[in-house]
Amino acid sequence: MSNKNAVPEIDTTISAGGHRTANRVLDILELLADMTGNCSLRDMSLALEAPKSSLLPLLRTLTERGYISHDDHGYQLATKVLELGSGLDTERDLRNLAHAELVALRNLTAESTILARLTSDRKAVIYIDKVEGLHRILAAAKIGETRPLHATSSGRLLLAHMPAAERDATIDALQLTRYTDKTIVDKAELRAEIDRILSQGYCINIDQSVLGHCAIAAPIRDHWGHVIAASVLSAPTDRVKDKLPSLTQALQATASAISRQLGYKPRGKAAGKGTDQG
């Protein structure tokens, strides 16, 4: 192709087997469903016997609509495919699966435990379940409450696990409101924090949303390995600051248990860690 910046033309004629473009979209989704990891554009082109130039516009549309995600390693299915095809109330099912594990974690630690996921517009987090701690002084979070991405443990964790392009765009658009003198209000600092979260596999938030409050978040993965929610342990900072390693380990075990119930099977890396999957 002489002009590499030209928009490729897509053949939308109807073949004997149906609409060619529709068939190609389904070919892409079925190929990715059969993959255990990411699929590069080159490998997809070879597998489908289709030129890269005809695949790229379809891949861009599927990515923009949330059906697939893309990073430096290639393409993979995103959670919207599961939500579309399941015909189930995914939030209700997630709560039902996770609740017993949240109760067990609360009983083990005596602290409040929370289940959080992104809001529908993916610009904040919402708490969809909570088990109250056993102490007199408890976390103030309520079911149905939304919180900012940059100032909460679950928010930063779920932000970190967005597909790379979506994450960068979200950070660019974020208004980094200061809630305490510990709140991250610099986007370069936030990006560095995202790198730490992806490296260590969890997020600890101390005094960043409310002074005297600490929260830890660990990722919950679906069948495909995508991070779809966060398990959270919430407590006063003074009560847990000397126990963070053991509490974090317990929380990660809880998140892994919920992930296994959702069909996730870790391959190679520890379940709590990963790259920027959606």
C-alpha positions in Angstrom: 0.0 0.0 0.0 1.6 3.2 -1.1 0.1 5.4 1.6 0.5 3.7 5.0 -1.7 6.4 6.6 -4.6 5.7 4.2 -7.8 4.2 5.7 -8.1 0.7 4.3 -11.2 -0.2 2.4 -13.4 -2.9 3.8 -15.2 -5.4 1.6 -18.9 -5.3 2.7 -20.4 -7.3 -0.1 -22.7 -10.3 0.8 -21.2 -13.7 0.1 -22.9 -17.0 -0.1 -22.1 -17.6 3.5 -23.6 -14.2 4.7 -22.3 -10.7 5.1 -18.5 -10.8 4.7 -17.7 -8.1 7.3 -20.0 -9.7 9.9 -18.4 -13.1 9.3 -15.0 -11.6 9.7 -16.0 -10.0 13.0 -17.2 -13.3 14.3 -14.0 -15.0 13.0 -12.0 -12.5 15.1 -14.1 -13.1 18.3 -14.0 -16.9 17.9 -10.2 -16.9 17.3 -9.6 -14.8 20.4 -12.0 -17.0 22.4 -9.8 -20.0 21.5 -6.6 -18.3 22.5 -5.0 -18.8 25.9 -3.1 -15.5 25.7 -2.9 -12.5 23.5 -3.0 -12.7 19.7 -0.8 -10.4 17.6 -2.1 -8.8 14.4 0.4 -10.8 12.4 -0.8 -14.1 13.9 -4.4 -13.1 13.4 -3.8 -12.3 9.8 -2.2 -15.7 9.2 -4.8 -17.6 11.1 -7.8 -16.0 9.4 -6.0 -15.7 6.0 -6.9 -12.0 5.9 -4.7 -9.0 5.2 -3.8 -6.8 8.2 -5.3 -3.8 6.4 -8.8 -5.4 6.4 -8.5 -6.5 10.0 -7.3 -3.3 11.6 -10.6 -1.2 11.2 -12.6 -4.1 12.6 -10.2 -4.5 15.6 -10.3 -0.7 16.3 -14.1 -0.8 16.3 -14.3 -3.9 18.6 -11.7 -2.2 20.9 -13.6 1.1 21.0 -16.9 -0.8 21.8 -15.3 -2.8 24.6 -15.5 -6.3 23.1 -11.7 -6.7 22.9 -8.7 -5.1 24.5 -5.3 -4.4 23.0 -1.8 -3.9 24.5 1.8 -4.3 23.3 1.4 -8.1 23.3 -1.6 -8.1 21.0 -5.4 -8.5 21.3 -7.7 -10.4 23.7 -11.4 -10.6 24.5 -12.7 -8.1 27.0 -15.4 -8.6 29.6 -18.2 -7.0 27.5 -18.3 -10.2 25.5 -19.1 -12.2 28.6 -21.7 -9.7 29.8 -23.4 -9.7 26.4 -23.5 -13.4 25.9 -24.3 -14.6 29.4 -27.8 -13.2 29.7 -27.3 -13.0 33.4 -27.1 -10.3 36.0 -23.3 -10.3 36.2 -23.2 -7.9 39.2 -25.6 -10.0 41.1 -23.8 -13.2 40.3 -20.5 -11.7 41.3 -21.9 -10.6 44.6 -23.4 -14.0 45.3 -20.1 -15.7 44.5 -17.9 -13.3 46.5 -20.0 -12.7 49.6 -19.0 -15.9 51.5 -15.4 -15.1 50.8 -15.8 -11.6 52.1 -17.4 -12.9 55.3 -14.6 -15.4 55.8 -12.0 -12.6 55.4 -13.9 -10.4 57.8 -14.0 -13.3 60.3 -10.3 -13.8 59.9 -9.2 -10.2 60.2 -12.1 -8.6 62.1 -12.0 -5.7 59.6 -14.6 -4.6 57.1 -14.5 -6.1 53.7 -15.8 -4.7 50.4 -16.5 -5.7 46.9 -15.9 -2.9 44.3 -16.1 -2.6 40.6 -16.0 0.2 38.0 -19.1 2.3 37.4 -20.8 1.8 34.0 -19.0 4.8 32.6 -15.7 3.5 34.0 -14.9 6.9 35.6 -15.3 5.9 39.2 -15.7 2.8 41.5 -18.9 1.6 43.1 -19.1 -0.6 46.2 -21.5 -3.4 45.4 -21.2 -5.4 48.6 -19.8 -4.9 52.1 -19.4 -7.0 55.3 -19.1 -5.0 58.4 -16.0 -5.5 60.6 -16.2 -6.7 64.2 -14.8 -3.6 65.9 -16.7 -0.7 67.3 -15.0 1.8 64.9 -15.8 0.7 61.4 -15.3 1.9 57.8 -17.9 4.4 56.6 -18.3 2.9 53.1 -21.8 2.0 52.0 -23.2 -0.3 49.3 -24.0 1.8 46.2 -21.5 4.5 47.1 -19.2 5.7 44.4 -15.6 6.8 45.0 -12.9 8.5 42.8 -10.4 6.4 40.9 -7.3 8.2 41.9 -7.9 8.5 45.7 -9.0 4.9 46.6 -7.3 1.5 46.7 -9.9 -0.1 44.5 -10.1 2.8 42.1 -6.3 2.8 41.4 -6.2 -1.0 41.2 -9.0 -1.1 38.6 -7.5 1.8 36.8 -4.2 0.0 36.6 -5.9 -3.1 35.1 -7.7 -1.2 32.3 -6.4 -1.9 28.8 -3.4 0.4 28.3 -5.1 2.8 25.8 -8.2 3.2 27.9 -6.1 3.7 31.0 -4.0 6.4 29.4 -7.1 8.2 28.2 -8.8 7.9 31.6 -5.8 9.3 33.4 -5.6 12.2 30.9 -9.2 13.1 31.6 -9.2 12.6 35.4 -9.6 15.6 37.7 -7.2 14.8 40.5 -9.1 16.3 43.4 -7.2 16.6 46.6 -9.0 15.1 49.6 -6.0 15.0 52.1 -2.4 16.1 52.0 -1.6 12.5 51.0 -3.8 12.4 47.9 -2.1 11.9 44.6 -2.8 15.0 42.5 0.1 14.7 40.0 -0.5 12.6 36.9 3.1 11.5 36.6 3.0 10.3 40.2 -0.3 8.5 39.5 1.3 6.7 36.5 4.2 5.7 38.7 1.8 4.3 41.3 0.0 2.4 38.5 3.3 0.7 37.6 3.8 -0.3 41.2 0.4 -1.8 41.4 0.9 -3.8 38.3 4.2 -5.0 39.6 3.2 -6.0 43.1 -0.3 -7.2 42.4 -2.3 -5.1 44.9 -2.9 -1.5 46.0 -2.6 0.0 49.5 -4.2 3.4 50.2 -3.2 5.1 53.4 -4.8 8.4 54.4 -5.4 9.4 50.7 -9.2 9.7 50.7 -9.8 10.2 54.4 -7.2 10.9 57.1 -6.9 8.0 59.4 -8.3 5.5 57.0 -6.5 2.6 55.3 -7.7 0.3 52.6 -6.1 -2.5 50.6 -7.4 -3.8 47.3 -6.6 -7.0 45.3 -7.8 -7.9 41.8 -10.6 -10.4 41.1 -10.3 -12.0 37.6 -12.9 -13.6 35.4 -12.7 -16.7 33.3 -10.5 -15.0 30.8 -8.1 -13.5 33.3 -9.5 -10.0 33.0 -9.7 -7.9 36.2 -13.4 -7.2 36.7 -13.6 -6.2 40.4 -11.6 -5.7 43.5 -11.8 -7.2 47.0 -11.1 -4.6 49.6 -10.1 -4.6 53.3 -10.9 -1.3 55.0 -9.9 -0.2 58.5 -8.5 2.7 60.6 -4.9 3.3 59.8 -3.6 3.1 63.3 -5.2 -0.3 63.9 -3.7 -2.0 60.8 -0.5 -0.1 59.9 1.7 -2.7 61.6 -0.2 -5.7 60.1 -0.3 -4.7 56.4 1.8 -7.6 55.1 -0.3 -10.3 56.7 -3.6 -8.5 55.9 -2.5 -8.0 52.3 -1.7 -11.7 52.0 -5.1 -12.7 53.4 -6.8 -10.3 51.0 -5.0 -11.6 48.0 -6.0 -15.2 49.0 -9.6 -14.0 49.1 -9.4 -12.4 45.7 -7.8 -15.5 44.3 -10.6 -17.7 45.8 -13.3 -15.5 44.2 -11.4 -15.6 40.9 -11.3 -19.4 40.9 -15.1 -19.5 41.5 -15.4 -17.3 38.4 -13.5 -19.9 36.4 -10.0 -18.2 36.4 -7.1 -20.6 36.2 -3.7 -18.9 36.8 -1.1 -19.7 34.2 2.5 -19.1 35.1 2.2 -15.8 37.1 0.8 -15.5 40.5 -2.9 -14.9 40.5 -2.6 -11.5 42.1 -0.2 -10.2 39.5 -0.5 -9.4 35.9 -0.2 -6.9 33.1 -2.7 -4.3 32.0 -5.6 -6.6 31.2 -9.1 -5.2 31.2 
